Structure formats: structure tokens, C-alpha cells
């Protein structure tokens, strides 16, 4: 008879093998983290530190787990194509999904989110999409507000000045409106025919 989780002892729970979806928690035989061979994620992390602010007013820094996720999310193959084009980030409440979501949305908005070329030592170099249209989608305005209200505190003066950003409550524009980041309150499935490049969907 199989025990339910509630019936397991603490020792039995500790002995259980964890299950992971995705590469974020994979390790090499020597115990080090498995990281993608090619990724523009390192450039994304540097860009975020230069242009985005943390809660304390200092530069934005990803946690180690967040950084590994970013590195894999922006992994590219030998031709410069993204390894992953769809993904789900599922963590416990309070983990920090909204701040990470807001940072990724800003990266997609004006940051080095697309492959440009290989540098002289064979590393991928990213560039902004010149006509980025990023949508944060939810079924209610309150759900999108969780993420959108983080944007002003994340955007540094350098970011605003460099990219000519004009920010509103539900629509942020850059470079005279050529790049857009907006909150939408329709079903994200109904938006699939739109031109937008990125849908950031909140299911709850």
C-alpha cells in the first residue's frame, strides 16, 4: 500500500528523489550546475544590472536560481536560434515571480533580447528588437497590475533617457512608440493572432 504524502515521516520525505521539469536544476557529475553552451543570458544579466534598479536603489541582480533560468531561457543553438520558444515558470507564492516577470518584460521591450551575431571568440551577442511589442496578459486588470506596478521602480533614469521611454499605467512606449510594453485584460489565447512578439501570461 502506497503512503500518502501526509503519512510519510520526515526521514522518508528527505529520502524522496526530487523531480524537476526543465534544465534549471540539472547538475554535472562533479556537482556543478549544467548551463547552456550558447546563451545571450549573460548579456541580459549585465544589461539588467546597468539599466534596472533593485528595491534598495542599487543595480538589479538576479538570484542564482533566477540567473540559471534566464541563461536557459535565452539559450541559442549553433545557428543563433532560440533553444526554447515556449516556457512556464512555476514557483511557490512569494518566490519573486512578479519581479522576474517584470524584468524579463523590460528586457524584451528594449534590452538585448534577440540574437545579433557571434563575437570574435564565438560568444553570441544580443540586440534589442527594433519594433518590440510585449504584452502582459491576464483575465483581470488586478492581475496585470501586480507586474505593471513594478515597472516604475525597476526603470532607472539611465534606462528612461537612453531609450526615450514614456511610461503610463498600462502602456509604456520607447523610441517614439516603435517599441511597446502593455497590459491586456483579455484571454491570452484570443490574442494569438496579434503581431505582438511576447505574451507574458498570468494564469492566477
C-alpha positions as a printed Julia matrix, in Angstrom:
204×3 Matrix{Float64}:
  0.0    0.0     0.0
  1.43   3.38   -1.01
  1.54   6.04    1.67
  0.04   9.44    1.05
  2.44  12.42    1.46
  0.75  13.33    4.74
  1.53   9.87    6.15
  5.26   9.97    5.39
  7.77  10.53    8.15
 10.3   13.38    7.95
 13.07  10.88    7.19
 11.02   9.3     4.39
 10.3   12.72    2.87
 14.02  13.63    2.92
 14.83  10.34    1.17
 12.46  11.0    -1.74
 14.04  11.73   -5.1
 13.01  15.22   -6.3
 11.57  15.63   -9.79
 12.49  18.62  -11.91
 10.97  19.92  -15.13
 13.36  21.79  -17.35
 17.14  22.25  -17.11
 17.35  24.89  -14.35
 18.25  22.4   -11.61
 20.35  19.95  -13.64
 23.86  19.28  -12.36
 27.04  17.92  -13.89
 28.66  14.77  -12.46
 31.04  16.99  -10.45
 28.09  18.75   -8.81
 28.32  22.0   -10.77
 25.25  23.44  -12.47
 24.53  22.44  -16.05
 24.5   25.62  -18.15
 23.76  26.15  -21.84
 26.68  26.12  -24.25
 25.48  29.28  -26.0
 23.27  31.95  -24.43
 22.69  35.68  -24.56
 21.55  35.4   -20.95
 24.89  36.66  -19.65
 24.46  39.82  -21.68
 20.88  40.11  -20.42
 22.14  39.91  -16.83
 24.74  42.61  -17.5
 22.18  44.84  -19.2
 19.75  44.45  -16.28
 22.48  45.41  -13.8
 23.29  48.51  -15.86
 19.79  49.77  -16.62
 17.44  48.37  -13.96
 17.17  49.07  -10.23
 16.63  46.79   -7.26
 14.39  47.57   -4.28
 17.28  49.2    -2.43
 18.02  51.55   -5.32
 21.14  49.65   -6.36
 21.62  47.74   -9.59
 19.33  44.79  -10.32
 20.86  41.42   -9.51
 19.27  38.07  -10.33
 19.34  35.4    -7.65
 21.38  32.34   -8.62
 18.25  30.38   -9.47
 16.8   33.25  -11.46
 20.07  33.65  -13.35
 20.14  29.98  -14.3
 16.56  30.31  -15.57
 17.49  33.41  -17.6
 20.55  31.68  -19.06
 18.42  28.77  -20.25
 15.54  30.96  -21.43
 17.92  32.9   -23.67
 19.93  29.85  -24.8
 20.6   29.67  -28.54
 21.82  26.91  -30.83
 24.73  26.98  -33.28
 22.65  28.95  -35.79
 21.59  31.61  -33.26
 18.03  30.32  -32.95
 16.44  30.1   -29.51
 16.53  26.63  -27.98
 13.27  27.33  -26.13
 10.39  29.31  -27.62
  7.75  28.49  -25.01
  8.08  28.02  -21.29
  6.36  28.05  -17.92
  7.87  29.39  -14.71
  6.04  27.82  -11.78
  7.17  28.54   -8.24
  5.62  28.92   -4.79
  3.86  32.13   -3.78
  6.38  34.71   -2.59
  9.25  33.31   -4.69
  9.5   36.53   -6.71
  7.79  35.64   -9.97
  6.34  39.14  -10.49
  9.68  40.99  -10.22
 11.38  38.47  -12.51
  8.47  38.69  -14.94
  8.72  42.49  -14.96
 12.49  42.37  -15.6
 12.1   39.89  -18.48
  9.34  42.05  -19.96
 11.67  45.08  -19.88
 14.46  43.03  -21.45
 12.1   42.01  -24.25
 10.94  45.62  -24.52
 14.28  47.38  -25.11
 17.04  45.03  -23.93
 19.34  42.63  -25.81
 16.62  40.02  -26.29
 17.41  38.83  -29.83
 20.47  37.15  -31.33
 22.59  39.51  -33.43
 25.91  37.8   -34.23
 28.84  35.86  -32.8
 31.72  37.81  -31.3
 35.42  37.21  -32.02
 35.65  34.34  -29.51
 32.42  32.64  -30.57
 30.02  34.02  -27.97
 26.5   35.05  -29.02
 25.73  38.78  -28.93
 22.23  40.06  -28.36
 20.43  43.13  -29.65
 17.06  44.81  -28.97
 14.14  44.09  -31.25
 13.55  47.4   -33.09
  9.75  47.02  -33.02
  9.15  45.06  -29.85
  5.54  44.66  -28.74
  5.36  42.96  -25.35
  2.03  42.09  -23.74
  1.4   41.11  -20.14
 -1.89  39.25  -20.3
 -4.36  38.28  -17.6
 -8.09  37.82  -17.23
 -8.44  40.87  -14.98
 -6.79  44.25  -14.58
 -5.84  43.45  -10.98
 -3.7   40.53  -12.15
 -1.72  42.62  -14.63
 -1.35  45.39  -12.05
  0.85  43.12   -9.89
  3.5   43.2   -12.6
  2.92  46.62  -14.16
  3.2   48.49  -10.85
  6.76  47.18  -10.5
  7.92  48.85  -13.73
  8.49  52.42  -12.43
 10.68  51.22   -9.57
 12.71  49.0   -11.9
 13.35  51.64  -14.56
 16.45  53.73  -13.87
 16.93  57.27  -15.14
 19.57  55.89  -17.5
 17.06  53.45  -18.99
 14.45  56.18  -19.48
 16.9   58.6   -21.06
 18.71  56.05  -23.24
 15.59  54.55  -24.78
 13.29  57.58  -24.73
 10.72  55.85  -22.56
  7.27  57.31  -21.93
  5.52  55.37  -19.21
  1.81  55.09  -18.45
 -0.15  52.86  -16.11
 -0.95  50.23  -18.76
  1.21  51.21  -21.74
  4.93  52.0   -21.88
  6.5   53.28  -25.11
 10.09  53.67  -26.23
 11.81  55.32  -29.18
  8.79  57.37  -30.2
  6.36  54.46  -29.92
  8.3   51.99  -32.08
  8.55  49.68  -29.06
  5.61  48.97  -26.77
  5.02  47.18  -23.49
  1.4   46.93  -22.42
 -1.0   45.19  -20.09
 -4.02  43.5   -21.66
 -7.02  42.06  -19.88
 -8.37  39.68  -22.49
 -7.79  35.96  -22.68
 -4.24  35.5   -23.91
 -5.49  32.8   -26.32
 -7.63  35.4   -28.07
 -4.51  37.48  -28.68
 -2.61  34.83  -30.6
 -3.39  36.41  -33.96
 -1.87  39.74  -32.96
  1.56  40.92  -34.11
  2.94  41.04  -30.57
  6.26  39.28  -30.11
  5.92  38.2   -26.5
  2.89  37.29  -24.4
  3.56  37.18  -20.65
  0.6   35.26  -19.32
 -0.57  35.16  -15.72
 -2.98  32.28  -15.07
 -3.59  33.19  -11.44
